[in-house]
């Protein structure tokens, strides 16, 4: 069975002039929410024509940086599968540069890269607490955008390494600022969202729009740098106050997107946990969570 909506016929001479988002079939998915209260699209399979997005971003000469941290035992466990699957499914047809942050650069696996794709390995410090690894990545991302990425790429995606691409993750996901609906909370009542409830934390929230997953976020270089800098400022202020947000950088990310709403939201098909099983509204799985091995891989668990 095909879940793709009937494509709109658009004059070929006008295609390169279009904002591809205006071609979205928002009403083709009546089973899910397809836009936010502030007008941002929520991207689901069947809503978009991939070729229109690809043509638009090729015409605009869009290019994408993908940052990923593979620190300690996470490198051996996940990085190879992450990179090899990204080569098959991530932004195919656009220039892509991978930025691998690791404390073990000599162990980064070799990778046969496609045309217009490159990889840079950057050494970072290891930490005895996995929470510190999680939270310091925001500073590293902001610093690298400023020193390097903004000179070469128009967009940035920041992702966790313990996941695998399984289907197209393409140019339809690009926008000024991009957030991901968490697979465990996308259809839950707001009372269930695990925001930080500690008033002493900069990440403190009583309510919000959605619960976002820090495993995937992105946008323009300017926007992602602003996101990372704001989250890191909140982390430092919390440290000075002697507190730590409930879900670390994810808590601060949710606070940021509450104050600065994203211009595009990705549905949980863009990062799905197979443990949740099959859901009628999840037509495709674009990224699949890898099995978690916290006891074996995290240094202080």
N, C-alpha and C positions, 0 to 999 in steps of 0.2 A: 504493500500500500504506500502511495506517495503522500507525504504531508505538505508538499509545496503548493502554495496558492497559485492560481492562474496568473501568469506574469502579465504585467501591463505592457502594452505596446508603446514604445517611445521612439520618436524619430531619431535616427542615428546621428543626425547632425546636431541634435540638441543634447546628446548624452553627456558630452564632456563639459557642458555648462551647468549641469544639475548638481545640486546638493543631494547626494544619494539618499539622505534620510527622508526627503520628501516623497520618495518612491515607496516607502514602507507601507505594507498592507496591515495597518493596525487592527483592522476588524477581521482579519483572516484567522485569528486565534481568539475565539470567543471563550475559550476554556481557561484563559489566564489573563492577568493584567499586563497590558502591552505598552502603557505609558504612565508616567508619574503625575502627581498633582501639579508639578511645575513644568510639565511638557516634555520631559526627557523620555526618549523611547526606552523600553525594556525589551532587549533583543531575544526573540525566540525563533526557533526554526519555523519556516513557513511564512515569515513576515517580510523577508528581504530577497532581492535578486543579487546573488553573489557577483555576477559579471558586471553589474552596474557599479557596485562599490569598487571592484578591482580596477575598472576602467577609470573611474574618478580619481582614485589614489595614484594610479600609474601616470595619469595626465598631470596631477598635482606634484608628481615626483616625491611622494611620501616615502619615508624610510623609517625603520623601526629598530630601536634598541631593546633587547630583552635582558634584564638583569636577573641573576639567580645566585643564591648563596649556597655553597656546598662545603660546610665546615665540619671538620672531624670525621666521624664515621658516616655522616650523611653522603659524603662524596662517593664512596664505594657502593653504598646501598642504592643510590638513586640517580646520580648525575648522568651516567651513560644512557639509561632508558629515557630520561628527560630530554636530552639533547638529540638523540636519534629520532625520537618521535616528533620533536619540534621541527626537524628538517623535513619531515613528511607533511606536517599539517599547519605550522605556524606561519602566517603571512606569506604563503607561497606566491611568488611572482613579484614581491617587493624586496628591496634591499634590507637585509637584516644583519645586525651585529649583536652577537652574544657577549655579555659581560659576566664572566664567571668569577665570583668572589670566594676565595678559599684560603685556608691556612696550609694547604697541601698542594701547591701548584704543580709539583712534579707528578702528581697522581691523576691529574685531569686526563681522561681518556682521549685518544686521537679520534678525530671525526672527519669523515669525508663530506665536505661542505659543498652545497650547490652553488650555482652562479649567483653573484651579488650577495653572497653571505660570508661573514667573517666572524672570528672569535678572538676575544682578548681575555687573558687570565690575569686577575689582580689579586695579589696576596693581601689577606687581612689577618688580624690577630684572632687567635682562638680564645675562647672564654670557658671558665669552669662551670658556668651556669648557662643553660640553654636560653633562659629568659634574657640574659645579656646579649647573646647572639641575635635574638629576635629583635631587641629594641635598638641596638647600635646599627642595624642595617639601614635605618632611616638616615642617619648622618652620612653613611657611606654612599647611599644612593644620591643624596643631595650634592655631596662633594663631587661625585663622578659626573653628574649631569653638568655641573658648572665647569669642570676642568676639561671634559672630553665629549660627552654624549651630545651636548647641544651644538657642537661644531660639525657633527656628522649625521644626526638623525632628527627627523621632525617629530617623532613620537617615541614614547618609552612605555614598556610594560614591565612590571615588577612581579615576579612569581616565586612561589615556594618550589623547592626542588623535588619534594616527595609526591610527585604527580606525573601523569603520562598523557601526552596528547593522543587522542583517539579519533578525531574527526576534524574537519576544517575549523580552524581558529583564524579567521581572515580579516580583511580590511573593513568588514562591516562593524568590527569591534572598535575601530579607531574613532576618537573624538577628542575634545579638549580635556575632559576629565571623565574617567571611566571607573565605575564601581561594580562589584560583583555581589549578587544576592547569595547569601549563605545557604547551602543545600539543606541544612538542618532547620532553618527558620523561615524560609521564603513563604510558606503558607501557614505559619504559626501566628497566633495573636500577639500583639505587641507586648503584652504582659510577660510573654515567655522569652523575649529578647534578652540576651545576657550582656546588657550595657554595664559599664562600671557605675555602681550605685553609691560609691564613697564620695561624699561632698568634698573631701580633702584632696581628691585627685582632679587634675586638669581634664581627665577623660570622663568626669561625672556627667551622667545623662539621666533624666527622668523619663524621657520619651524620645522618639525619633521617627523617621519615615520607614526605614527598613533596617534589617541587620545585615551588614556587609562583611564579606570574608576577605581577610588580608592576604590570602593565598594568591590573589590576582587583583591588581589595580594598575591603572595607567592613564595615559593622556598625552598632551603636548609636553615638551621638555619644560616649559615655563610652569605649567600646572603641576606636574609631578614633583618638580623641585620644591614648589610651594607646599605641597602636601607633605613631603618628607621633612622639610624644615619645620613646619608647624608641629608635626607629631614628635619630632626630636626635642623641640622646645618644651612641649608638654611633659615628655619623659624626664628631662632634666629638672623641671620645676617640681615634679613629683618626687624625684630623688632628694631634692633640697628639703622637701616637706616630710621625708621619711615614709613615703607611701609608694606603692607600685600598682598600676592599673590591673584590673582583674585579668584581662587577656592581652596585657602588654601593648605592643604596637597596634594590634587589632582594635583595642578599646579606643586608643587615640585616633585611629583612622575613622572609626565610626563617628567620633565627636567632630572630626574635621568635615566629614560629608554631611553631617547635620547642619553645620554652620555655613558650609559652602557646597551646595547640592551639586552632584555630578551632572554633566551634560548628557551622559549615556549610562545606562545600567544594563549589565549582562545578566541574563537569566541563569539559574543554576545548572543548565545544560552545559555551560562553559566551565564548570568545575563540579563534577558530580561524584558522590561517594557510592560505589557499588553496594556497600553494606545496606544502603537504604532500599535496595531492590528496584524493581521496575515501577515507574509511575506513569500513568496514562499521559500526563502533560509533557513528560520528558521524551521527546521524539528521537533525539540524538544525544550522545555524550561526547562533548568536544574535548574536555579534559577529564580524566578519571583519576580519582585519588589513588595513590599507591597504598598498599597495606602499611599501616603504621607500626613501627617497632620502637616505641618510646623507651621501653625498659633497656633495650640493647644499644640504642643509639644516642640517647640524651645523656650528657655527662653527669647530671645531678639527679637523675630519677632513680 
